[in-house]
């Protein structure tokens, strides 16, 4: 079981440059262009509603502030390398951006909505000189389920199916198993999790030194003296450093974030509150490693039942992981971590996702602010009870109640949000 969980974390916690939805589209485009073997004359895209929603308003790395799918598609076709996975646009430069702009102006790209129940679906069809290639990603951001070149199918698997010869060996976790793994696994086996600190902290520092997006992180930091709304304490540090990393990522900073379950913002929200608390309170390296492992694995556990994309804001889920990590760093027990999770589920369930965009930093700040409050309440042995709202005596059932609302109950909300966004 230990190695299975380590493998699971290594699959779900990976570097990503830029928002993962447009980057996944760029990845799929790059693969289709590689299969074509030459520069596409035309690119047709069929995308699920959630992909369109999360790619409309977000900055694309290395483009000097350009937003949205067209430039991501153009760069994917022109300079993208599928072997880079979610760092597919790593080689982007000003010359490539100018070529991408020209490619867009020549109206070579057509984007349409795919009517599908699959939340994460990307189909790219490239054509040139009577040749055609097709690449389809579905289920997660790097999962190619169909590859085709000039009518020859090179790879195919049905939606929701594992690749041929593979079985799903992911352990189905409980919060207790998450806690025990983070607490009991030899620390040397968990040291890899420090890469999340390295990448996301660097992104945060870059943002606090420059100007990205709505500058939520800088505004919170500077408010200590300008507005006297926050004190120069850990609470402010957590909000500022976490929101700042999101500011940079959503504005198209070309630095990589360490993602969690397909989302850089989730990775940031699972990392920076824990790192900040640990540093402010002189935690040992081992304590930081165990807290980061607990936070990230809690997010992965919740996302197992929630799915990659849905109407529930992923930052809320990730902040729940941080609440657990902070509770541990405060000296909390497993039971107090349960309290923190229940408090989070009772507070933030229902925060909707209206696409990836610079203002996600505000939701990140809201989520981690609540995480701190819920952790403090947990340390006082205060927990929302089973007679209140969606919370159950079982913490795992409470999580399933939260994810059921986000995955199933908010489907109509998800469609309405997309309708509003595409008809403005």
PEQUIBEL-V455462 format. One line per field, one symbol per residue. phi: phi as a letter, one per 30 degrees, with the letter a starting at -180 (. if undefined). burial: b if it has 24 or more other ideal C-beta (glycine too) atoms within 12 Angstrom, else e. Layout:
phi: ???
burial: ???
//
This chain:
phi: .edddddddddccbdbcieddddddddddeddddddiadddbbcbcbdedddedcdccdceicijdbjdedddededdbdbdddhdcececdbeddddddedddddhccbcbdcdadddcbbbbbcbahicbbbbbcaibdbcdcabbbhicdcaabdeicddeicbdcddddbdddedddddcdedddceedddddedddddddeddcbbbhdhddddddddecdchcbddbeedddddddddddeddddjedddccdbhibdddddddcdddedddddchdddddddddddedddddeeddecdjdbaddedddedddddedddedddjdcedddeedddddddccejddccjdaededddedddddddddddddddcicbecddchddceddddddddddddddcdcddeeddddddddcd
burial: eeeebbebbbbbbbbbbbbbbbbbbbbbbbbbbbbbeebbebbbbbbbbbbbbbbbbbbbbbbeebbbbbbbbbbbbbbbbbebbbbbbbebeeebbeebeebbeeebbebeebeeebbbbbbbbbbeeebbbbbbbbbbbbbbbbbbbeeeeeeeeeeeeeeeeeeeebeebbbbbbbebbbebeeeebeebbbbbebbbbbbbbbbeeebbbbbbbbbbeeeeeeeeeeeebbbbbbbbbbbbbbbbbbbbbbbbbbbbbbbbbbbbbbbbbbbbbbbeebeebbbbbbbbbbbbbbbbbbbbbbbbbbbbbbbbbbbbbbbbbbbbbebebebbbbbbbbbbbbbbebbbbbbbbbbbbbbbbbbbbbbbbbbbbbeeebbeeeeebbbeebbebbbbbbbbbbeebbebbbebbeebeee
//
